[in-house]
Amino acid sequence: MIVSELTQAVADEIGAIARALPYRESVGVDRDRVYWVEVPGQQRVGVAYAPDTPGGPAWMIAFDTRVAGRVSRGEIRAVVELFAGRSARWEDAPIADVAPYLTMIRVRAI
C-alpha cells in the first residue's frame, strides 16, 4: 500500500488485514503474511500479526532501511503507538541472516 502519510486510519486498515491473515511463526519467516506500507521516499514499514509467538500474540514490525537509512527510536515509537498504543513496549527481533536491510521489532498485541 502506498500512502502519503502513515496515519492511525492506515494502521487500523493494515492491522485488520494482518489479523485476518495472521503470520504463522511456526512456518519460520512467513513473507506472504507481511503487509507493507510505503510513504514514498520517506518510509517503508512491514507489519504482520503473529498470534502464536511464545509470549502470546504480537505485532511484528519491520523497517526497510534501504528507503531512508537507519531508523531512530522516535520513528520506531511512532509506528509502535499506531499499532499497539502509547504505553506499548517493543523488543528487537533480529533477522539479519534473512534480511540485513530490515530493522525488525516485536510488540505484544493487546
N, CA, C and O atoms as CSV, one atom per row, in Angstrom:
chain,resi,resn,atom,element,x,y,z
A,1,MET,N,N,0.856,-1.164,0.000
A,1,MET,CA,C,0.000,0.000,0.000
A,1,MET,C,C,0.906,1.232,0.000
A,1,MET,O,O,1.832,1.330,0.806
A,2,ILE,N,N,0.640,2.142,-0.883
A,2,ILE,CA,C,1.400,3.395,-0.935
A,2,ILE,C,C,0.493,4.504,-0.422
A,2,ILE,O,O,-0.627,4.682,-0.899
A,3,VAL,N,N,0.999,5.249,0.561
A,3,VAL,CA,C,0.215,6.314,1.194
A,3,VAL,C,C,1.057,7.583,1.286
A,3,VAL,O,O,2.283,7.530,1.178
A,4,SER,N,N,0.402,8.711,1.482
A,4,SER,CA,C,1.143,9.966,1.633
A,4,SER,C,C,1.654,10.142,3.061
A,4,SER,O,O,2.601,10.891,3.302
A,5,GLU,N,N,1.017,9.443,4.007
A,5,GLU,CA,C,1.401,9.541,5.419
A,5,GLU,C,C,0.907,8.299,6.148
A,5,GLU,O,O,-0.182,7.799,5.863
A,6,LEU,N,N,1.705,7.801,7.089
A,6,LEU,CA,C,1.297,6.660,7.896
A,6,LEU,C,C,0.477,7.193,9.065
A,6,LEU,O,O,1.028,7.713,10.036
A,7,THR,N,N,-0.840,7.060,8.964
A,7,THR,CA,C,-1.766,7.601,9.959
A,7,THR,C,C,-2.426,6.473,10.741
A,7,THR,O,O,-2.232,5.296,10.435
A,8,GLN,N,N,-3.200,6.839,11.746
A,8,GLN,CA,C,-3.930,5.843,12.521
A,8,GLN,C,C,-4.919,5.083,11.639
A,8,GLN,O,O,-5.092,3.875,11.801
A,9,ALA,N,N,-5.564,5.780,10.711
A,9,ALA,CA,C,-6.520,5.116,9.810
A,9,ALA,C,C,-5.819,4.068,8.943
A,9,ALA,O,O,-6.351,2.976,8.740
A,10,VAL,N,N,-4.638,4.392,8.435
A,10,VAL,CA,C,-3.866,3.441,7.632
A,10,VAL,C,C,-3.450,2.259,8.506
A,10,VAL,O,O,-3.577,1.106,8.092
A,11,ALA,N,N,-2.957,2.540,9.709
A,11,ALA,CA,C,-2.540,1.481,10.630
A,11,ALA,C,C,-3.713,0.571,10.979
A,11,ALA,O,O,-3.551,-0.647,11.054
A,12,ASP,N,N,-4.885,1.148,11.191
A,12,ASP,CA,C,-6.069,0.340,11.505
A,12,ASP,C,C,-6.424,-0.588,10.346
A,12,ASP,O,O,-6.773,-1.749,10.559
A,13,GLU,N,N,-6.333,-0.074,9.126
A,13,GLU,CA,C,-6.652,-0.888,7.944
A,13,GLU,C,C,-5.650,-2.034,7.779
A,13,GLU,O,O,-6.043,-3.179,7.554
A,14,ILE,N,N,-4.365,-1.723,7.892
A,14,ILE,CA,C,-3.330,-2.755,7.784
A,14,ILE,C,C,-3.465,-3.755,8.931
A,14,ILE,O,O,-3.305,-4.958,8.730
A,15,GLY,N,N,-3.758,-3.257,10.134
A,15,GLY,CA,C,-3.941,-4.138,11.284
A,15,GLY,C,C,-5.083,-5.117,11.087
A,15,GLY,O,O,-4.971,-6.285,11.461
A,16,ALA,N,N,-6.180,-4.656,10.506
A,16,ALA,CA,C,-7.334,-5.528,10.250
A,16,ALA,C,C,-6.969,-6.621,9.241
A,16,ALA,O,O,-7.346,-7.780,9.415
A,17,ILE,N,N,-6.244,-6.253,8.201
A,17,ILE,CA,C,-5.809,-7.244,7.207
A,17,ILE,C,C,-4.869,-8.256,7.860
A,17,ILE,O,O,-5.016,-9.462,7.666
A,18,ALA,N,N,-3.907,-7.761,8.632
A,18,ALA,CA,C,-2.925,-8.634,9.275
A,18,ALA,C,C,-3.584,-9.598,10.259
A,18,ALA,O,O,-3.182,-10.758,10.346
A,19,ARG,N,N,-4.579,-9.139,10.993
A,19,ARG,CA,C,-5.285,-10.031,11.927
A,19,ARG,C,C,-6.109,-11.080,11.179
A,19,ARG,O,O,-6.232,-12.216,11.636
A,20,ALA,N,N,-6.670,-10.703,10.037
A,20,ALA,CA,C,-7.477,-11.644,9.256
A,20,ALA,C,C,-6.609,-12.740,8.625
A,20,ALA,O,O,-7.059,-13.874,8.466
A,21,LEU,N,N,-5.380,-12.404,8.270
A,21,LEU,CA,C,-4.447,-13.352,7.649
A,21,LEU,C,C,-3.145,-13.343,8.440
A,21,LEU,O,O,-2.139,-12.816,7.965
A,22,PRO,N,N,-3.151,-13.926,9.652
A,22,PRO,CA,C,-2.006,-13.794,10.549
A,22,PRO,C,C,-0.742,-14.516,10.084
A,22,PRO,O,O,-0.784,-15.507,9.355
A,23,TYR,N,N,0.371,-13.972,10.540
A,23,TYR,CA,C,1.708,-14.543,10.366
A,23,TYR,C,C,1.741,-15.869,11.100
A,23,TYR,O,O,1.174,-15.995,12.186
A,24,ARG,N,N,2.390,-16.842,10.526
A,24,ARG,CA,C,2.494,-18.154,11.166
A,24,ARG,C,C,3.943,-18.371,11.578
A,24,ARG,O,O,4.758,-18.828,10.777
A,25,GLU,N,N,4.263,-18.048,12.813
A,25,GLU,CA,C,5.647,-18.171,13.270
A,25,GLU,C,C,6.121,-19.615,13.173
A,25,GLU,O,O,7.316,-19.865,13.011
A,26,SER,N,N,5.210,-20.554,13.268
A,26,SER,CA,C,5.563,-21.964,13.192
A,26,SER,C,C,6.163,-22.353,11.836
A,26,SER,O,O,6.844,-23.373,11.736
A,27,VAL,N,N,5.916,-21.549,10.791
A,27,VAL,CA,C,6.474,-21.831,9.468
A,27,VAL,C,C,7.816,-21.148,9.270
A,27,VAL,O,O,8.436,-21.319,8.219
A,28,GLY,N,N,8.278,-20.390,10.232
A,28,GLY,CA,C,9.505,-19.625,10.067
A,28,GLY,C,C,9.170,-18.271,9.474
A,28,GLY,O,O,8.128,-17.697,9.788
A,29,VAL,N,N,10.039,-17.756,8.621
A,29,VAL,CA,C,9.783,-16.453,8.010
A,29,VAL,C,C,8.619,-16.609,7.035
A,29,VAL,O,O,8.703,-17.361,6.064
A,30,ASP,N,N,7.560,-15.904,7.301
A,30,ASP,CA,C,6.302,-16.040,6.553
A,30,ASP,C,C,6.081,-14.783,5.714
A,30,ASP,O,O,5.214,-13.965,6.025
A,31,ARG,N,N,6.870,-14.635,4.652
A,31,ARG,CA,C,6.854,-13.411,3.837
A,31,ARG,C,C,5.483,-13.078,3.258
A,31,ARG,O,O,5.166,-11.907,3.044
A,32,ASP,N,N,4.672,-14.097,3.005
A,32,ASP,CA,C,3.348,-13.862,2.416
A,32,ASP,C,C,2.393,-13.160,3.373
A,32,ASP,O,O,1.349,-12.665,2.950
A,33,ARG,N,N,2.734,-13.112,4.643
A,33,ARG,CA,C,1.837,-12.538,5.644
A,33,ARG,C,C,2.363,-11.232,6.218
A,33,ARG,O,O,1.914,-10.794,7.278
A,34,VAL,N,N,3.305,-10.611,5.533
A,34,VAL,CA,C,3.808,-9.294,5.936
A,34,VAL,C,C,3.205,-8.275,4.981
A,34,VAL,O,O,3.338,-8.409,3.765
A,35,TYR,N,N,2.546,-7.263,5.520
A,35,TYR,CA,C,1.848,-6.252,4.730
A,35,TYR,C,C,2.654,-4.962,4.773
A,35,TYR,O,O,2.912,-4.419,5.847
A,36,TRP,N,N,3.049,-4.473,3.600
A,36,TRP,CA,C,3.942,-3.328,3.500
A,36,TRP,C,C,3.186,-2.038,3.236
A,36,TRP,O,O,2.265,-1.985,2.421
A,37,VAL,N,N,3.602,-1.000,3.950
A,37,VAL,CA,C,3.067,0.347,3.761
A,37,VAL,C,C,4.260,1.225,3.404
A,37,VAL,O,O,5.290,1.188,4.076
A,38,GLU,N,N,4.116,2.008,2.351
A,38,GLU,CA,C,5.223,2.864,1.929
A,38,GLU,C,C,4.778,4.311,1.798
A,38,GLU,O,O,3.766,4.624,1.170
A,39,VAL,N,N,5.573,5.184,2.417
A,39,VAL,CA,C,5.448,6.624,2.208
A,39,VAL,C,C,6.631,6.938,1.294
A,39,VAL,O,O,7.767,6.991,1.764
A,40,PRO,N,N,6.388,7.148,-0.011
A,40,PRO,CA,C,7.476,7.267,-0.981
A,40,PRO,C,C,8.593,8.223,-0.548
A,40,PRO,O,O,8.362,9.375,-0.183
A,41,GLY,N,N,9.819,7.682,-0.607
A,41,GLY,CA,C,10.995,8.472,-0.280
A,41,GLY,C,C,11.229,8.702,1.199
A,41,GLY,O,O,12.246,9.286,1.574
A,42,GLN,N,N,10.313,8.258,2.052
A,42,GLN,CA,C,10.446,8.510,3.488
A,42,GLN,C,C,10.508,7.249,4.329
A,42,GLN,O,O,11.359,7.131,5.210
A,43,GLN,N,N,9.611,6.302,4.065
A,43,GLN,CA,C,9.473,5.184,4.984
A,43,GLN,C,C,8.806,4.006,4.287
A,43,GLN,O,O,7.895,4.181,3.478
A,44,ARG,N,N,9.275,2.803,4.614
A,44,ARG,CA,C,8.619,1.572,4.169
A,44,ARG,C,C,8.574,0.658,5.379
A,44,ARG,O,O,9.611,0.289,5.931
A,45,VAL,N,N,7.359,0.292,5.789
A,45,VAL,CA,C,7.156,-0.476,7.015
A,45,VAL,C,C,6.355,-1.729,6.688
A,45,VAL,O,O,5.320,-1.663,6.025
A,46,GLY,N,N,6.846,-2.870,7.162
A,46,GLY,CA,C,6.133,-4.133,7.008
A,46,GLY,C,C,5.505,-4.514,8.335
A,46,GLY,O,O,6.137,-4.396,9.385
A,47,VAL,N,N,4.263,-4.971,8.290
A,47,VAL,CA,C,3.539,-5.306,9.515
A,47,VAL,C,C,2.929,-6.695,9.380
A,47,VAL,O,O,2.358,-7.040,8.346
A,48,ALA,N,N,3.060,-7.483,10.440
A,48,ALA,CA,C,2.413,-8.791,10.494
A,48,ALA,C,C,1.870,-8.993,11.900
A,48,ALA,O,O,2.425,-8.482,12.873
A,49,TYR,N,N,0.790,-9.737,11.992
A,49,TYR,CA,C,0.222,-10.104,13.284
A,49,TYR,C,C,0.560,-11.570,13.513
A,49,TYR,O,O,0.226,-12.422,12.689
A,50,ALA,N,N,1.216,-11.864,14.616
A,50,ALA,CA,C,1.643,-13.229,14.924
A,50,ALA,C,C,0.963,-13.712,16.203
A,50,ALA,O,O,1.403,-13.373,17.301
A,51,PRO,N,N,-0.103,-14.497,16.072
A,51,PRO,CA,C,-0.828,-14.947,17.256
A,51,PRO,C,C,-0.132,-16.064,18.018
A,51,PRO,O,O,-0.474,-16.323,19.172
A,52,ASP,N,N,0.854,-16.744,17.389
A,52,ASP,CA,C,1.440,-17.927,18.020
A,52,ASP,C,C,2.887,-17.753,18.478
A,52,ASP,O,O,3.648,-18.721,18.491
A,53,THR,N,N,3.280,-16.529,18.856
A,53,THR,CA,C,4.635,-16.354,19.389
A,53,THR,C,C,4.676,-16.906,20.813
A,53,THR,O,O,3.640,-16.964,21.475
A,54,PRO,N,N,5.847,-17.312,21.294
A,54,PRO,CA,C,5.948,-17.905,22.629
A,54,PRO,C,C,5.363,-17.042,23.755
A,54,PRO,O,O,4.806,-17.584,24.710
A,55,GLY,N,N,5.476,-15.739,23.662
A,55,GLY,CA,C,4.963,-14.859,24.711
A,55,GLY,C,C,3.531,-14.410,24.501
A,55,GLY,O,O,3.035,-13.560,25.239
A,56,GLY,N,N,2.864,-14.966,23.509
A,56,GLY,CA,C,1.498,-14.559,23.195
A,56,GLY,C,C,1.451,-13.743,21.915
A,56,GLY,O,O,2.482,-13.525,21.279
A,57,PRO,N,N,0.262,-13.289,21.530
A,57,PRO,CA,C,0.103,-12.545,20.273
A,57,PRO,C,C,1.003,-11.306,20.222
A,57,PRO,O,O,1.214,-10.624,21.225
A,58,ALA,N,N,1.523,-11.041,19.027
A,58,ALA,CA,C,2.428,-9.901,18.873
A,58,ALA,C,C,2.314,-9.312,17.474
A,58,ALA,O,O,1.946,-9.989,16.514
A,59,TRP,N,N,2.642,-8.030,17.395
A,59,TRP,CA,C,2.827,-7.369,16.105
A,59,TRP,C,C,4.293,-7.499,15.765
A,59,TRP,O,O,5.151,-7.213,16.600
A,60,MET,N,N,4.593,-7.924,14.555
A,60,MET,CA,C,5.955,-7.952,14.048
A,60,MET,C,C,6.041,-6.773,13.082
A,60,MET,O,O,5.278,-6.701,12.119
A,61,ILE,N,N,6.956,-5.863,13.335
A,61,ILE,CA,C,7.059,-4.649,12.521
A,61,ILE,C,C,8.487,-4.543,11.989
A,61,ILE,O,O,9.455,-4.603,12.746
A,62,ALA,N,N,8.594,-4.386,10.673
A,62,ALA,CA,C,9.899,-4.285,10.014
A,62,ALA,C,C,10.033,-2.927,9.344
A,62,ALA,O,O,9.099,-2.443,8.706
A,63,PHE,N,N,11.192,-2.325,9.495
A,63,PHE,CA,C,11.503,-1.042,8.866
A,63,PHE,C,C,12.563,-1.302,7.807
A,63,PHE,O,O,13.629,-1.835,8.114
A,64,ASP,N,N,12.284,-0.934,6.578
A,64,ASP,CA,C,13.218,-1.131,5.470
A,64,ASP,C,C,14.199,0.039,5.452
A,64,ASP,O,O,13.830,1.164,5.114
A,65,THR,N,N,15.449,-0.233,5.817
A,65,THR,CA,C,16.446,0.842,5.920
A,65,THR,C,C,16.998,1.270,4.564
A,65,THR,O,O,17.775,2.221,4.490
A,66,ARG,N,N,16.609,0.584,3.494
A,66,ARG,CA,C,17.067,0.998,2.159
A,66,ARG,C,C,16.371,2.279,1.702
A,66,ARG,O,O,16.858,2.960,0.800
A,67,VAL,N,N,15.241,2.609,2.316
A,67,VAL,CA,C,14.479,3.790,1.903
A,67,VAL,C,C,15.072,5.064,2.484
A,67,VAL,O,O,15.382,5.994,1.739
A,68,ALA,N,N,15.234,5.125,3.795
A,68,ALA,CA,C,15.687,6.366,4.428
A,68,ALA,C,C,16.848,6.153,5.396
A,68,ALA,O,O,17.136,7.027,6.214
A,69,GLY,N,N,17.511,5.013,5.315
A,69,GLY,CA,C,18.643,4.764,6.199
A,69,GLY,C,C,18.218,4.268,7.574
A,69,GLY,O,O,17.117,3.748,7.758
A,70,ARG,N,N,19.107,4.442,8.520
A,70,ARG,CA,C,18.889,3.969,9.892
A,70,ARG,C,C,17.586,4.516,10.468
A,70,ARG,O,O,17.208,5.657,10.202
A,71,VAL,N,N,16.906,3.690,11.259
A,71,VAL,CA,C,15.629,4.075,11.864
A,71,VAL,C,C,15.883,4.522,13.301
A,71,VAL,O,O,16.540,3.813,14.063
A,72,SER,N,N,15.372,5.685,13.674
A,72,SER,CA,C,15.572,6.201,15.034
A,72,SER,C,C,14.561,5.580,15.995
A,72,SER,O,O,13.535,5.043,15.579
A,73,ARG,N,N,14.873,5.664,17.284
A,73,ARG,CA,C,13.937,5.176,18.311
A,73,ARG,C,C,12.624,5.946,18.239
A,73,ARG,O,O,11.559,5.376,18.477
A,74,GLY,N,N,12.688,7.229,17.915
A,74,GLY,CA,C,11.475,8.040,17.786
A,74,GLY,C,C,10.588,7.561,16.651
A,74,GLY,O,O,9.364,7.533,16.779
A,75,GLU,N,N,11.212,7.181,15.528
A,75,GLU,CA,C,10.438,6.654,14.396
A,75,GLU,C,C,9.804,5.315,14.757
A,75,GLU,O,O,8.655,5.048,14.406
A,76,ILE,N,N,10.561,4.478,15.461
A,76,ILE,CA,C,10.010,3.194,15.909
A,76,ILE,C,C,8.848,3.441,16.853
A,76,ILE,O,O,7.783,2.844,16.698
A,77,ARG,N,N,9.044,4.318,17.830
A,77,ARG,CA,C,7.995,4.620,18.814
A,77,ARG,C,C,6.719,5.094,18.121
A,77,ARG,O,O,5.628,4.667,18.498
A,78,ALA,N,N,6.828,5.958,17.126
A,78,ALA,CA,C,5.650,6.489,16.424
A,78,ALA,C,C,4.849,5.371,15.764
A,78,ALA,O,O,3.619,5.372,15.824
A,79,VAL,N,N,5.533,4.420,15.138
A,79,VAL,CA,C,4.830,3.314,14.477
A,79,VAL,C,C,4.255,2.350,15.515
A,79,VAL,O,O,3.126,1.882,15.368
A,80,VAL,N,N,5.023,2.052,16.560
A,80,VAL,CA,C,4.531,1.168,17.629
A,80,VAL,C,C,3.242,1.720,18.226
A,80,VAL,O,O,2.294,0.969,18.456
A,81,GLU,N,N,3.200,3.016,18.476
A,81,GLU,CA,C,1.999,3.634,19.052
A,81,GLU,C,C,0.785,3.470,18.146
A,81,GLU,O,O,-0.329,3.293,18.639
A,82,LEU,N,N,0.979,3.525,16.839
A,82,LEU,CA,C,-0.142,3.359,15.912
A,82,LEU,C,C,-0.752,1.963,16.004
A,82,LEU,O,O,-1.968,1.810,15.881
A,83,PHE,N,N,0.073,0.954,16.219
A,83,PHE,CA,C,-0.421,-0.423,16.228
A,83,PHE,C,C,-0.730,-0.967,17.616
A,83,PHE,O,O,-1.615,-1.809,17.763
A,84,ALA,N,N,-0.016,-0.501,18.636
A,84,ALA,CA,C,-0.169,-1.123,19.952
A,84,ALA,C,C,-0.452,-0.151,21.087
A,84,ALA,O,O,-0.585,-0.577,22.234
A,85,GLY,N,N,-0.546,1.125,20.804
A,85,GLY,CA,C,-0.857,2.091,21.851
A,85,GLY,C,C,0.369,2.762,22.430
A,85,GLY,O,O,1.501,2.314,22.247
A,86,ARG,N,N,0.110,3.844,23.129
A,86,ARG,CA,C,1.169,4.713,23.642
A,86,ARG,C,C,2.101,4.035,24.645
A,86,ARG,O,O,3.301,4.312,24.651
A,87,SER,N,N,1.579,3.169,25.476
A,87,SER,CA,C,2.407,2.572,26.525
A,87,SER,C,C,3.068,1.258,26.099
A,87,SER,O,O,3.729,0.609,26.910
A,88,ALA,N,N,2.899,0.869,24.859
A,88,ALA,CA,C,3.452,-0.408,24.395
A,88,ALA,C,C,4.977,-0.386,24.390
A,88,ALA,O,O,5.605,0.624,24.069
A,89,ARG,N,N,5.548,-1.519,24.752
A,89,ARG,CA,C,6.998,-1.689,24.716
A,89,ARG,C,C,7.332,-2.637,23.582
A,89,ARG,O,O,6.527,-3.493,23.216
A,90,TRP,N,N,8.518,-2.481,23.031
A,90,TRP,CA,C,8.925,-3.376,21.960
A,90,TRP,C,C,10.268,-3.988,22.282
A,90,TRP,O,O,11.002,-3.515,23.149
A,91,GLU,N,N,10.571,-5.062,21.556
A,91,GLU,CA,C,11.873,-5.710,21.679
A,91,GLU,C,C,12.398,-5.975,20.275
A,91,GLU,O,O,11.629,-6.145,19.328
A,92,ASP,N,N,13.706,-6.008,20.159
A,92,ASP,CA,C,14.304,-6.313,18.864
A,92,ASP,C,C,13.971,-7.744,18.473
A,92,ASP,O,O,13.906,-8.635,19.320
A,93,ALA,N,N,13.767,-7.946,17.212
A,93,ALA,CA,C,13.552,-9.280,16.665
A,93,ALA,C,C,14.564,-9.439,15.530
A,93,ALA,O,O,14.213,-9.282,14.361
A,94,PRO,N,N,15.826,-9.751,15.872
A,94,PRO,CA,C,16.888,-9.775,14.870
A,94,PRO,C,C,16.616,-10.775,13.750
A,94,PRO,O,O,16.261,-11.928,13.994
A,95,ILE,N,N,16.790,-10.308,12.527
A,95,ILE,CA,C,16.627,-11.182,11.369
A,95,ILE,C,C,17.728,-10.911,10.352
A,95,ILE,O,O,17.511,-11.051,9.148
A,96,ALA,N,N,18.900,-10.526,10.825
A,96,ALA,CA,C,19.996,-10.137,9.932
A,96,ALA,C,C,20.353,-11.232,8.937
A,96,ALA,O,O,20.782,-10.936,7.822
A,97,ASP,N,N,20.182,-12.495,9.325
A,97,ASP,CA,C,20.528,-13.580,8.419
A,97,ASP,C,C,19.543,-13.690,7.253
A,97,ASP,O,O,19.890,-14.226,6.201
A,98,VAL,N,N,18.338,-13.197,7.430
A,98,VAL,CA,C,17.311,-13.273,6.390
A,98,VAL,C,C,17.281,-12.000,5.553
A,98,VAL,O,O,17.225,-12.059,4.325
A,99,ALA,N,N,17.317,-10.856,6.217
A,99,ALA,CA,C,17.214,-9.569,5.525
A,99,ALA,C,C,17.996,-8.512,6.301
A,99,ALA,O,O,17.424,-7.836,7.156
A,100,PRO,N,N,19.284,-8.357,6.023
A,100,PRO,CA,C,20.115,-7.424,6.786
A,100,PRO,C,C,19.704,-5.964,6.639
A,100,PRO,O,O,20.134,-5.130,7.437
A,101,TYR,N,N,18.898,-5.634,5.659
A,101,TYR,CA,C,18.451,-4.261,5.440
A,101,TYR,C,C,17.182,-3.924,6.225
A,101,TYR,O,O,16.654,-2.819,6.096
A,102,LEU,N,N,16.688,-4.860,7.033
A,102,LEU,CA,C,15.491,-4.600,7.835
A,102,LEU,C,C,15.848,-4.420,9.299
A,102,LEU,O,O,16.722,-5.109,9.826
A,103,THR,N,N,15.167,-3.489,9.953
A,103,THR,CA,C,15.183,-3.389,11.404
A,103,THR,C,C,13.848,-3.963,11.835
A,103,THR,O,O,12.798,-3.428,11.478
A,104,MET,N,N,13.876,-5.051,12.602
A,104,MET,CA,C,12.647,-5.757,12.957
A,104,MET,C,C,12.426,-5.698,14.459
A,104,MET,O,O,13.354,-5.881,15.247
A,105,ILE,N,N,11.181,-5.440,14.840
A,105,ILE,CA,C,10.823,-5.414,16.260
A,105,ILE,C,C,9.581,-6.263,16.486
A,105,ILE,O,O,8.828,-6.560,15.559
A,106,ARG,N,N,9.387,-6.646,17.747
A,106,ARG,CA,C,8.208,-7.403,18.167
A,106,ARG,C,C,7.521,-6.601,19.264
A,106,ARG,O,O,8.165,-6.142,20.207
A,107,VAL,N,N,6.212,-6.437,19.133
A,107,VAL,CA,C,5.424,-5.677,20.105
A,107,VAL,C,C,4.265,-6.553,20.552
A,107,VAL,O,O,3.527,-7.078,19.718
A,108,ARG,N,N,4.098,-6.713,21.837
A,108,ARG,CA,C,2.975,-7.519,22.341
A,108,ARG,C,C,1.654,-6.881,21.932
A,108,ARG,O,O,1.445,-5.684,22.130
A,109,ALA,N,N,0.776,-7.679,21.368
A,109,ALA,CA,C,-0.549,-7.196,20.954
A,109,ALA,C,C,-1.503,-7.295,22.136
A,109,ALA,O,O,-1.444,-8.236,22.928
A,110,ILE,N,N,-2.368,-6.321,22.237
A,110,ILE,CA,C,-3.323,-6.289,23.351
A,110,ILE,C,C,-4.622,-6.917,22.904
A,110,ILE,O,O,-5.570,-6.996,23.685
